[in-house]
Amino acid sequence: MSKAQGKAKQLKGKAKDTTGKATGNRRLQAEGKAEELHGKTQEAAEKIKKSTDT
């Protein structure tokens, strides 16, 4: 997974979260938050991987 893919997952999750809030769909909101967190985790892991490669 690349840093860009992690960022894309964050954006997709944020969109789901916002849509869930707007429509009152708690399930979609929770999915969005989880996906956003997963993207942040992927991005952080990539940063760590990159810093240890040097």
KACOR-V803560 format. One record per pair of residues at least 4 apart in sequence whose C-alpha atoms are under 8 Angstrom apart, sorted by the first residue. I is the first residue (numbers start at 1). GAP is how many residues later the second one is. D is the distance in Angstrom with one decimal. If there is no record, write none. Layout:
# KACOR-V803560
I:GAP:D, I:GAP:D
This chain:
# KACOR-V803560
1:4:6.2, 1:5:7.1, 1:41:7.0, 1:45:7.4, 2:4:6.4, 2:40:7.7, 2:41:7.2, 2:44:6.4, 3:4:6.3, 3:39:7.0, 3:40:4.8, 3:43:5.8, 3:44:7.5, 4:4:6.1, 4:39:7.7, 5:4:6.2, 5:34:7.6, 5:38:7.9, 6:4:6.3, 6:32:7.6, 6:33:4.2, 6:34:6.3, 6:35:7.6, 6:36:5.2, 6:37:4.9, 7:4:6.3, 7:32:6.0, 7:33:7.1, 7:36:6.7, 8:4:6.2, 8:31:7.3, 9:4:6.0, 9:26:6.4, 9:27:6.2, 9:29:7.4, 9:30:4.8, 10:4:6.1, 10:25:6.5, 10:26:4.0, 10:27:6.9, 10:28:7.4, 10:29:4.7, 10:30:6.4, 11:4:6.2, 11:25:6.9, 12:4:6.4, 12:20:7.3, 12:23:7.4, 12:24:7.2, 13:4:6.1, 13:18:7.2, 13:19:3.9, 13:20:5.9, 13:21:7.2, 13:22:4.7, 13:23:4.4, 14:4:6.1, 14:18:5.8, 14:19:6.8, 14:22:6.1, 15:4:6.1, 15:17:7.0, 16:4:6.0, 16:12:6.0, 16:13:6.0, 16:15:7.1, 16:16:4.5, 16:17:7.8, 17:4:6.2, 17:11:6.4, 17:12:4.1, 17:13:6.8, 17:14:7.2, 17:15:4.3, 17:16:5.9, 18:4:6.2, 18:11:6.9, 18:14:8.0, 19:4:6.1, 19:6:7.9, 19:9:7.5, 19:10:7.1, 20:4:5.6, 20:5:4.6, 20:6:6.0, 20:7:7.3, 20:8:4.9, 20:9:4.3, 20:12:7.9, 21:4:6.5, 21:5:7.2, 21:8:6.1, 25:4:6.3, 26:4:6.1, 27:4:6.2, 28:4:6.1, 29:4:6.3, 30:4:6.2, 31:4:6.1, 32:4:6.0, 33:4:6.2, 34:4:6.1, 35:4:6.2, 36:4:6.3, 37:4:6.2, 38:4:6.2, 39:4:6.1, 40:4:6.1, 41:4:6.1, 42:4:6.2, 43:4:6.3, 44:4:6.3, 45:4:6.1, 46:4:6.0, 47:4:6.2, 48:4:6.3, 49:4:6.2, 50:4:7.1
